[in-house]
Amino acid sequence: MDLDASNKVIFEHLLANARFSVKDLAQVLKVSKATIIKRLKFLEEKEYILRYDAIINWQKLPFIKKVYFVKVNGELEEFEKKIVAQNSVFSLIALSGLYNYQVWCFFKTRKQQLEFEKLLGSFSYEEVNVKELIFPRVTFFDTPLQISIPKIQDSEIRITKIDVAIMKYMAQGHGRDSFYEISKMLKIPYDSVHYHGKNLIRAGYFLAIVAQPGANKFTLQTTALVIHCLNEKSTHNLYQALQHTPHVISNSLANGNIVMIHFLSQTHVEYRETLSKILSLIPKDNIKNVLITHWDKVILNNRYPLEYFI
């Protein structure tokens, strides 16, 4: 078995929503559930799909959200240990380009933010204060979805310890796990996991629950762009246009007329085409500055400090 047309259909549907059921996928392909299970096993074992991440909608939580691009001219391992030890750090990515690292932080207070920035004081860095983030749908094979993605109610719920446990577990590559499996792993009664899990998904506490493609299988390169626009109108226009731009996996609106973009490319030609497309979305004379970096290695990712809010 290889990545044939049927496997591509399954793969693309799980990129859009990892919680599509075996039954739903079987109906799309008009095959048995056993066939879907066999194909899912193939995609996972051959690492076309590495895991299923539930991306927490931190915009519903009162974090201070900041990203730092840091240049380190010393011992890299020592820097990494210091950063990973900070509870406020959500992700740490090693980069190639002008900066060595991308550090994404969620702070509980302004004081905590200033203490972290004091830690960065001896390094050169650029900061991005994120206001809003979306994840446009990414497609690898231009396969149209045949199942509608469930709509969310975007309501507020009071976060409890059970909610935190479920969110943290699902965020660590377990977004497709059944509520029974989550109950078993967390040692929380099934009824509670089912009730809280359904409410979290329905109320929009996950931005997306998606399959993560294997970088080695697809030779994926993640590029981080920070575009500083000259005015608010250009910033808004760029942010809106990026929601419909192929290969963009995240699109962030930040203070100071800044848009931060992450996009995927499988070849150098695709990289150049996507970069050119993004930069063409607004006139050059409306761009103040552009920072381009590339992910080399994920050191830490998806560590949410949700305990702040219990």
Secondary structure, 3 states (H helix, E strand, C coil): CCCCHHHHHHHHHHHHCCCCCHHHHHHHHCCCHHHHHHHHHHHHHCCCEEEEEEEECHHHCCCEEEEEEEECCCCHHHHHHHHHCCCCEEEEEEEEECCCEEEEEEECCHHHHHHHHHHCCCCEEEEEEEEEEECCCCCCCCCCCCCCCCCCCCCCCCCCHHHHHHHHHHHCCECCCCHHHHHHHHCCCHHHHHHHHHHHHHCCCEEEEEEEECHHHHCCEEEEEEEEECCHHHHHHHHHHHHHCCCEEEEEEECCCEEEEEEEECCHHHHHHHHHHHHCCCCHHHEEEEEEEEEEEEEECCCCCHHHHC
